[in-house]
Amino acid sequence: MKNHELTLLYVFDAIMTEGSITRAADRLAMTQPAVSNTVARMRHVWKDPLFIKKGRKIEPTSFAMSLWDQVRSPMFELSNAVQASNFDPSTSHRRFRIAITDAMLALIWQPLVCELERVAPGVDLHAVPYTTETAFGQLREAHVDLAIGMLTEHDNSLRSIWLFDSAYLLAMRSDHPLAGRPVTLEDFIAAKHLMVSLSGDATGFVDIALSQKGLKRRVSVTVNHFPAVPELLRKSNLIASVPEIATNDPGFGEGLWLTDIPVEVDPTSLYLIWHTRHDRDPGLVWMRQLVERVAKAHWACCVQSPDVLTGHSHAAELEQVG
Protein backbone atom coordinates (compact mmCIF):
# COMPACT_ATOMS: atom_id res chain seq x y z
CA MET A 1 0.00 0.00 0.00
CA LYS A 2 1.28 3.45 -0.90
CA ASN A 3 1.92 5.96 1.89
CA HIS A 4 -0.72 8.41 0.67
CA GLU A 5 -3.36 5.64 0.69
CA LEU A 6 -2.52 4.78 4.29
CA THR A 7 -2.88 8.46 5.20
CA LEU A 8 -6.29 8.54 3.54
CA LEU A 9 -7.39 5.46 5.48
CA TYR A 10 -6.13 6.98 8.72
CA VAL A 11 -8.24 10.12 8.22
CA PHE A 12 -11.17 8.07 6.89
CA ASP A 13 -11.13 5.90 10.02
CA ALA A 14 -11.16 8.98 12.26
CA ILE A 15 -14.15 10.47 10.43
CA MET A 16 -16.09 7.21 10.61
CA THR A 17 -15.26 6.79 14.29
CA GLU A 18 -16.23 10.34 15.24
CA GLY A 19 -19.12 10.73 12.79
CA SER A 20 -17.98 14.29 12.16
CA ILE A 21 -15.25 16.01 10.16
CA THR A 22 -14.84 18.62 12.89
CA ARG A 23 -14.41 16.02 15.64
CA ALA A 24 -12.12 13.98 13.39
CA ALA A 25 -9.93 17.07 12.94
CA ASP A 26 -9.73 17.46 16.73
CA ARG A 27 -8.90 13.77 17.12
CA LEU A 28 -6.12 13.98 14.52
CA ALA A 29 -4.82 17.40 15.65
CA MET A 30 -5.50 18.70 12.12
CA THR A 31 -7.39 21.74 10.91
CA GLN A 32 -10.89 21.20 9.54
CA PRO A 33 -9.90 22.47 6.06
CA ALA A 34 -7.02 19.98 6.00
CA VAL A 35 -9.40 17.10 6.78
CA SER A 36 -11.87 18.37 4.16
CA ASN A 37 -9.08 18.46 1.57
CA THR A 38 -8.18 14.89 2.48
CA VAL A 39 -11.81 13.86 2.00
CA ALA A 40 -11.71 15.40 -1.47
CA ARG A 41 -8.66 13.26 -2.27
CA MET A 42 -10.44 10.17 -0.93
CA ARG A 43 -13.38 10.82 -3.25
CA HIS A 44 -11.05 11.17 -6.22
CA VAL A 45 -8.97 8.07 -5.41
CA TRP A 46 -11.84 5.80 -4.38
CA LYS A 47 -14.35 7.25 -6.87
CA ASP A 48 -17.20 7.55 -4.38
CA PRO A 49 -18.83 10.51 -2.54
CA LEU A 50 -18.15 8.70 0.78
CA PHE A 51 -20.05 11.18 2.97
CA ILE A 52 -23.39 12.85 2.26
CA LYS A 53 -24.25 15.96 4.26
CA LYS A 54 -27.66 15.84 5.96
CA GLY A 55 -28.29 18.99 7.94
CA ARG A 56 -25.42 19.35 10.39
CA LYS A 57 -24.53 15.67 10.16
CA ILE A 58 -22.79 13.53 7.59
CA GLU A 59 -24.00 10.11 6.50
CA PRO A 60 -21.56 7.56 5.05
CA THR A 61 -22.40 5.97 1.73
CA SER A 62 -22.75 2.22 1.29
CA PHE A 63 -19.21 2.14 -0.11
CA ALA A 64 -17.89 3.96 2.96
CA MET A 65 -19.65 1.55 5.32
CA SER A 66 -18.32 -1.45 3.42
CA LEU A 67 -14.80 -0.04 3.40
CA TRP A 68 -14.89 0.70 7.13
CA ASP A 69 -16.06 -2.83 7.90
CA GLN A 70 -12.90 -4.05 6.18
CA VAL A 71 -10.35 -1.57 7.54
CA ARG A 72 -11.64 -0.73 11.03
CA SER A 73 -9.96 -3.62 12.87
CA PRO A 74 -6.66 -3.48 10.95
CA MET A 75 -6.45 0.29 11.44
CA PHE A 76 -7.10 -0.11 15.15
CA GLU A 77 -4.41 -2.78 15.46
CA LEU A 78 -1.97 -0.59 13.51
CA SER A 79 -2.69 2.39 15.76
CA ASN A 80 -2.14 0.23 18.82
CA ALA A 81 1.19 -1.01 17.47
CA VAL A 82 2.37 2.55 16.87
CA GLN A 83 1.06 4.00 20.14
CA ALA A 84 1.76 1.11 22.52
CA SER A 85 5.23 2.28 23.46
CA ASN A 86 4.57 6.00 23.70
CA PHE A 87 1.31 6.42 25.66
CA ASP A 88 2.15 8.57 28.64
CA PRO A 89 -0.72 9.92 30.77
CA SER A 90 1.42 12.85 31.93
CA THR A 91 1.88 14.13 28.36
CA SER A 92 -1.20 12.69 26.60
CA HIS A 93 -3.87 14.99 25.14
CA ARG A 94 -6.32 12.19 24.47
CA ARG A 95 -10.06 12.54 24.98
CA PHE A 96 -12.12 9.78 26.62
CA ARG A 97 -15.91 9.53 26.34
CA ILE A 98 -17.77 7.49 28.97
CA ALA A 99 -21.49 6.65 28.94
CA ILE A 100 -22.61 7.07 32.55
CA THR A 101 -25.76 7.77 34.58
CA ASP A 102 -26.09 10.86 36.75
CA ALA A 103 -26.01 9.00 40.07
CA MET A 104 -22.84 7.14 39.12
CA LEU A 105 -21.37 10.38 37.83
CA ALA A 106 -22.05 11.97 41.23
CA LEU A 107 -20.10 9.15 42.88
CA ILE A 108 -16.93 9.01 40.77
CA TRP A 109 -16.59 12.07 38.52
CA GLN A 110 -15.13 14.49 41.05
CA PRO A 111 -12.43 12.11 42.34
CA LEU A 112 -11.75 10.99 38.77
CA VAL A 113 -11.26 14.56 37.57
CA CYS A 114 -8.98 15.29 40.54
CA GLU A 115 -6.87 12.24 39.70
CA LEU A 116 -6.63 13.29 36.06
CA GLU A 117 -5.53 16.79 37.03
CA ARG A 118 -2.81 15.23 39.15
CA VAL A 119 -1.44 12.55 36.78
CA ALA A 120 -2.84 13.42 33.32
CA PRO A 121 -3.52 17.17 33.06
CA GLY A 122 -3.81 17.09 29.26
CA VAL A 123 -6.44 14.32 29.15
CA ASP A 124 -10.07 15.33 28.50
CA LEU A 125 -12.97 13.42 30.06
CA HIS A 126 -16.46 13.68 28.55
CA ALA A 127 -19.63 12.20 30.08
CA VAL A 128 -22.30 10.86 27.72
CA PRO A 129 -25.89 10.03 28.84
CA TYR A 130 -26.28 6.32 29.57
CA THR A 131 -29.24 4.03 28.97
CA THR A 132 -29.24 0.29 28.32
CA GLU A 133 -31.01 1.02 25.02
CA THR A 134 -28.16 3.18 23.67
CA ALA A 135 -24.93 2.42 25.54
CA PHE A 136 -24.05 -0.86 23.82
CA GLY A 137 -24.71 0.57 20.37
CA GLN A 138 -22.51 3.55 21.25
CA LEU A 139 -19.70 1.16 22.22
CA ARG A 140 -20.06 -0.89 19.04
CA GLU A 141 -20.15 2.21 16.85
CA ALA A 142 -17.17 3.75 18.70
CA HIS A 143 -19.16 6.79 19.83
CA VAL A 144 -18.00 6.16 23.41
CA ASP A 145 -14.89 4.49 24.81
CA LEU A 146 -16.41 3.04 27.98
CA ALA A 147 -19.81 2.56 29.60
CA ILE A 148 -20.74 2.06 33.25
CA GLY A 149 -23.98 0.23 33.92
CA MET A 150 -25.77 -3.09 33.86
CA LEU A 151 -24.53 -5.73 31.44
CA THR A 152 -27.80 -6.61 29.69
CA GLU A 153 -26.28 -7.74 26.38
CA HIS A 154 -23.83 -10.62 26.09
CA ASP A 155 -21.85 -11.23 22.91
CA ASN A 156 -18.25 -11.51 21.80
CA SER A 157 -18.02 -7.81 20.93
CA LEU A 158 -18.12 -6.59 24.54
CA ARG A 159 -15.79 -6.95 27.52
CA SER A 160 -16.55 -6.01 31.12
CA ILE A 161 -15.22 -5.69 34.67
CA TRP A 162 -17.53 -6.10 37.68
CA LEU A 163 -17.48 -3.02 39.90
CA PHE A 164 -20.04 -3.61 42.67
CA ASP A 165 -23.58 -4.79 43.42
CA SER A 166 -26.70 -2.72 43.90
CA ALA A 167 -29.44 -2.62 46.53
CA TYR A 168 -32.56 -0.48 47.05
CA LEU A 169 -34.08 1.72 49.76
CA LEU A 170 -37.58 3.09 50.04
CA ALA A 171 -37.71 6.89 50.33
CA MET A 172 -40.55 9.25 51.27
CA ARG A 173 -40.97 12.58 53.04
CA SER A 174 -40.29 12.45 56.78
CA ASP A 175 -43.92 13.24 57.71
CA HIS A 176 -45.42 10.84 55.15
CA PRO A 177 -48.25 8.68 56.57
CA LEU A 178 -46.03 5.61 56.07
CA ALA A 179 -42.90 7.14 57.63
CA GLY A 180 -41.47 6.18 60.99
CA ARG A 181 -42.42 2.50 60.88
CA PRO A 182 -41.82 -0.59 58.73
CA VAL A 183 -43.82 -0.40 55.49
CA THR A 184 -46.02 -3.40 54.84
CA LEU A 185 -46.40 -4.92 51.41
CA GLU A 186 -50.07 -3.93 51.43
CA ASP A 187 -49.20 -0.28 52.14
CA PHE A 188 -46.45 -0.40 49.52
CA ILE A 189 -48.86 -1.60 46.81
CA ALA A 190 -51.50 0.97 47.78
CA ALA A 191 -49.10 3.94 47.62
CA LYS A 192 -48.38 6.20 44.65
CA HIS A 193 -44.87 5.57 43.35
CA LEU A 194 -42.22 7.82 41.83
CA MET A 195 -39.78 6.05 39.52
CA VAL A 196 -36.53 7.13 37.92
CA SER A 197 -36.32 5.66 34.44
CA LEU A 198 -33.55 6.68 32.10
CA SER A 199 -35.31 4.92 29.22
CA GLY A 200 -38.83 6.18 29.92
CA ASP A 201 -40.11 2.67 30.64
CA ALA A 202 -42.31 2.61 33.76
CA THR A 203 -41.45 -1.00 34.59
CA GLY A 204 -38.36 -1.74 36.67
CA PHE A 205 -36.84 -4.36 38.93
CA VAL A 206 -39.33 -3.75 41.74
CA ASP A 207 -42.19 -4.36 39.30
CA ILE A 208 -40.57 -7.63 38.18
CA ALA A 209 -40.28 -8.74 41.82
CA LEU A 210 -43.91 -7.82 42.47
CA SER A 211 -45.14 -9.59 39.34
CA GLN A 212 -43.59 -12.83 40.60
CA LYS A 213 -46.00 -12.56 43.53
CA GLY A 214 -48.92 -11.70 41.26
CA LEU A 215 -48.86 -8.09 42.45
CA LYS A 216 -48.67 -4.71 40.74
CA ARG A 217 -48.00 -1.18 41.98
CA ARG A 218 -49.06 2.20 40.60
CA VAL A 219 -46.17 4.19 39.12
CA SER A 220 -47.88 7.56 38.98
CA VAL A 221 -44.83 9.74 38.21
CA THR A 222 -41.57 9.10 36.36
CA VAL A 223 -38.48 11.27 35.96
CA ASN A 224 -35.32 10.65 33.97
CA HIS A 225 -32.66 11.75 36.47
CA PHE A 226 -32.02 11.23 40.17
CA PRO A 227 -31.55 14.85 41.35
CA ALA A 228 -35.28 15.48 40.77
CA VAL A 229 -36.32 12.82 43.30
CA PRO A 230 -35.77 14.44 46.75
CA GLU A 231 -37.78 17.61 46.09
CA LEU A 232 -40.63 15.68 44.48
CA LEU A 233 -40.81 13.41 47.51
CA ARG A 234 -40.61 16.26 50.03
CA LYS A 235 -43.63 18.01 48.48
CA SER A 236 -45.90 15.06 47.68
CA ASN A 237 -47.30 11.78 48.97
CA LEU A 238 -45.15 9.84 46.52
CA ILE A 239 -42.76 7.11 47.62
CA ALA A 240 -39.74 5.96 45.60
CA SER A 241 -37.60 2.83 45.50
CA VAL A 242 -34.11 4.20 44.95
CA PRO A 243 -30.66 2.62 44.60
CA GLU A 244 -28.66 3.34 47.72
CA ILE A 245 -25.94 5.06 45.73
CA ALA A 246 -28.45 7.78 44.84
CA THR A 247 -28.75 8.62 48.54
CA ASN A 248 -25.00 9.19 48.84
CA ASP A 249 -25.44 12.92 48.22
CA PRO A 250 -25.50 14.56 51.70
CA GLY A 251 -28.50 16.66 50.68
CA PHE A 252 -30.57 13.73 49.47
CA GLY A 253 -31.89 12.63 52.87
CA GLU A 254 -32.88 16.06 54.16
CA GLY A 255 -36.55 15.91 55.06
CA LEU A 256 -36.84 12.29 53.90
CA TRP A 257 -37.43 8.96 55.63
CA LEU A 258 -35.46 5.99 54.27
CA THR A 259 -36.41 2.43 55.05
CA ASP A 260 -36.50 -1.12 53.66
CA ILE A 261 -38.59 -2.11 50.65
CA PRO A 262 -41.15 -4.77 51.69
CA VAL A 263 -40.36 -7.00 48.71
CA GLU A 264 -37.16 -8.86 47.95
CA VAL A 265 -35.40 -7.48 44.88
CA ASP A 266 -32.43 -9.40 43.52
CA PRO A 267 -29.15 -7.49 43.72
CA THR A 268 -28.01 -6.05 40.41
CA SER A 269 -24.38 -5.83 39.38
CA LEU A 270 -22.77 -2.75 37.91
CA TYR A 271 -20.02 -3.16 35.30
CA LEU A 272 -17.38 -1.19 33.45
CA ILE A 273 -17.91 -2.15 29.80
CA TRP A 274 -15.87 -1.66 26.60
CA HIS A 275 -15.62 -3.01 23.06
CA THR A 276 -13.19 -5.82 22.25
CA ARG A 277 -11.31 -3.60 19.80
CA HIS A 278 -10.08 -1.65 22.84
CA ASP A 279 -8.69 -4.69 24.66
CA ARG A 280 -5.08 -3.75 23.94
CA ASP A 281 -5.37 0.00 23.45
CA PRO A 282 -2.82 1.26 26.01
CA GLY A 283 -4.75 4.46 26.67
CA LEU A 284 -8.01 2.63 27.25
CA VAL A 285 -6.30 0.02 29.41
CA TRP A 286 -4.94 2.84 31.57
CA MET A 287 -8.32 4.61 31.75
CA ARG A 288 -10.15 1.36 32.57
CA GLN A 289 -7.80 0.69 35.45
CA LEU A 290 -8.20 4.24 36.74
CA VAL A 291 -12.02 4.15 36.57
CA GLU A 292 -12.15 0.72 38.20
CA ARG A 293 -9.88 1.81 41.04
CA VAL A 294 -11.73 5.08 41.69
CA ALA A 295 -15.20 3.48 41.47
CA LYS A 296 -14.41 0.60 43.81
CA ALA A 297 -12.60 2.83 46.31
CA HIS A 298 -15.41 5.38 46.57
CA TRP A 299 -18.11 2.73 46.72
CA ALA A 300 -16.17 1.14 49.58
CA CYS A 301 -16.22 4.51 51.37
CA CYS A 302 -20.00 4.61 50.93
CA VAL A 303 -20.65 1.17 52.38
CA GLN A 304 -18.50 2.03 55.39
CA SER A 305 -20.62 5.14 56.12
CA PRO A 306 -24.04 4.01 57.46
CA ASP A 307 -27.02 6.22 56.72
CA VAL A 308 -28.06 8.20 59.80
CA LEU A 309 -31.78 7.66 59.23
CA THR A 310 -31.84 3.97 58.45
CA GLY A 311 -28.56 2.35 59.43
CA HIS A 312 -28.31 1.13 55.85
CA SER A 313 -25.06 1.35 53.95
CA HIS A 314 -24.78 2.58 50.41
CA ALA A 315 -24.57 0.18 47.49
CA ALA A 316 -24.61 0.43 43.73
CA GLU A 317 -26.58 2.14 41.05
CA LEU A 318 -29.02 0.74 38.54
CA GLU A 319 -29.85 1.88 35.05
CA GLN A 320 -33.39 2.56 36.27
CA VAL A 321 -34.65 2.72 39.79
CA GLY A 322 -37.52 0.26 39.58
N, C-alpha and C positions, 0 to 999 in steps of 0.2 A: 504493500500500500504506500502511495506517495505521501510525503509529509503534509501537503496542503489538504489532502483528503482526510487525514487523521485530525487535522485542526478543525475541519468542517464538522466532523463527527463529534468532536469534543464540545463545540458550541451547540450543535444540534441536540446533543444529550442534555445539556444544561437547560435549553429552552423547553424541551419536553418534560424534564423533571420539574421545572418551576412553573410551567404553563404561562409564561410571560417573558417577553423580550427584555423588559425593564428589570425584572427580578433575575433573569439569566445574566444580564450585564453586571448586576451587583455581585452575583455568585462568582463570576469569572474575573471580577475586578477590571472590567472593560467599560468603555463608554457605550451608551445606547446606540449612537450612530455606527460605531464599529461593529456591534452585533448585527445591526440591520444590514450593513454592507456584507457581512459574512453570510447572512440569510440570502441575499441577492446572488452571491456566488454559489450557494447550495442549489438554488433554483436553476441556475444555468447548468451546473455540472450534472445534477440528478434529473433535470428536465421535468420538474413537478413544482406546483405552487407551494407545497409543503404546509403552509399555514394560511388559513383564511380568517380575516378579521371579522368578528361579529360583535358590534358594539365596542366595548372596551376590552374584550377578550379575544384570544386567537384560538382557532379550532384546527387541529392537525388534519391533514388529508388522509385518505386511506393508505396512500403510499408512505406517508410519514409514520403512521401507526405501525405499518408492517415493518418498516426499517427499524423503528425503535425496538420492536419485539426481538429483532435479530441482534441489535448492537448493545442493548441496555446492559445485559450481564457482562459481556466482554469489556465494555467501557468502564464499568464499575470495578472489575477486577484489575484493569490497567491502572485506574486511578489509585486503587489501594496499593498496588505494587510501587507506584511512584511516591506516594505520600507516607507509606508505612514507616520509613526511617526518619522522616522530618516533622512529624506532628509533635508540636510542643505547645501545651496549653498556655504557657507564659507569653508566647509570641503569636499564637493563632488569632486570626480574625474571622473565624468560622461562625456561622449562624446555625443555631439548633432550634427546631420547631417541635413542640411537644403538645399533643392533644391531652387536655386535662380538665377535670371538672372544677368548679369554683371552690368547693369545700377542700378538695385535695390541694388546690393551689394555695389556699389559706394556710395549710399545714406546712408545705415545703418550699414555697417560692421565695419567701424572705431569707431563710437560711441558705437556700441554693444561690440566690443572687449575691449574698455576702461572701460565700465561698468562691464564686466566680470572680468577684472583685479582688479577692485576695490572691488567687492562683492563676486566673485567666482573664485579666482585665480587658482584653480585646475581643473576647467571645460574646456574641449576642444570644439572648435567650428569649424566644417568642412563644407565648401561650396561645393555643388554638382551642376553640370550644370542642368538648368531647361528648359524643353520644355513641352508644353501641351500634347505632344505625350507620354512622359515618366514619368512625375512627379506623376501622379495619380497611375500608376502601381508601382512606387517606394514606395509610401505611403502604398499601399495595401500589398506589399511584404515585408514591414518593412525595406527597404533599406535606407530610409530617415525617419526622425522624423517629419519634417515639410516641407511645400512648400509654397512659396510666388509667387502668380501669378493670372491669371484669373481662375475663377471657371467654367470650361466648361463641367464638368461631375457632374451629380446630382444623388446620390443614398444614401442609408442609411449607407454606409460604411465610408462616409467622413463628417467631421465637418469643419466649417469655421468661421472666423471673418472678417468683412469688414474693410479694412484699409483706403483706399481713392480712389477717382476717377481719371481717366486719360483724358488728352486732348493732342492735337497735335499742332505742329508748323511746318512751312515750312522753310527749311534751304537751303542756297546756298552760294557760295562765294560772298564776298562783291562787286566785280566788275562784277558779272554775268549780262548778258543782262536784266534779269528780276528783278534785285535788285533795291532797292530804291523807289519802287512804289508798289501799290497793284497788286497782280498777278490775272489776269482774269482766268476764268475757261478754256477758249480757249487756253491761254498760258500754263496753267497747263497741259492740255492734250497733247499739242504738245511737251512738254519738255521730256528729258530723265531722268528717275527716278532711284535713288539709294534706295534700301530697305534693312532694317535689318530684317532677318528672322532666328529665332533660329531653326526652323524646316526644312528650305530649301525650303519651299513653297513660290512661288513668288506672292501669292494672300493674301492681308491683308484687314484691315478694310476700308482703303481708296478705295480699289478696289470694295468692297461690296457697299459702298456709291455711287461710280460712276456707278456701274452696275444698280442701282435702277433708274438712270437717262438715262440708255441706252448708257452709255459712257464707254470708256476703255482707260487706259494709257499704256505707254510703260515702263516696269520695265527692264532697260537694264543692271543693275548691282545689285547683292545681296551680302551681307556679313552676317556673323553669330554672330557678336558682335559689340556693339556700339562704342568702342574706335576707330574703323577703319573709322568711318564716317567723322569726321572733315577734315582729311588730304585728303581723296578722294574728298570731295567737294571743298576744296581750290584749287585743281590742276586739275579740270575738269569742264565741263558744266553741270554736274549732279545736280539735286535738290533732296531733301529728306524730306519726312514727318516723323517727329521724335516726340516721346513723350516728353513732356516738362521736365520730370525728367532727360532725357538724356542730356539736356543742362545745368544741375545744376553744372557740372564741370566747374570751372572758365576758363579753357583753351579751352572749347568747342567753344565758340563764337568768338574766335580770328580769324579775317579775314573772318567772315561769316555774312550774312544778314539773320535775322529771321523775319518771317512775318506770317500772317494768311493763312491757307489753304482755297482755294476758293470753298470748298465743305463741307457741314455739315456732320461731322462724330459723331455718337453717343458716348457719354462718356462711357468709359469702367472701370469697378470696379476692384480693386486689393484686393486680399484676402490672409489671413494667413490660411493655410489648414492643417488638420491633420486627422489621421484615428481614428475611434470611439474607438478602443482599448486603445487609449491614453487619453480618456476623463478624467479619474481619476488618471492617473499617476502623482504623485506630482512633479516630476522633469519636466515633459513636461508641466504641468500647469504653473509652475514657468517660464519656458523658453518662453511659449506662451505669458504670461503677459509682460515679458521683451521685447520681439520682438515687440509686439503691441505698447507698450509705446514708445519705441525708434523710430519705423517707423512713428507713427503719429506725434510725436514731431518734427522730422526732416523734415517731409513733410510740417508741419505747418510753419517751418522756411523758407522753399523754397517759399511757396505761399505768404509770407510776404516780399519777396525780389524781386521786379520787375526786369525784364531783362532790361538792359540799352538800348539795341538796339530796342526792340519792345514794352516795357511797359507791356509785358505779364508776368504773374506769373507762377511759376512752378507747374505742377500737377503730375499725376502718370504715372507709367510705364506699358507698354503692353508686352505681350509675344512676339509679333512681330510688327514691326513698321507700316506696312501697305503699 
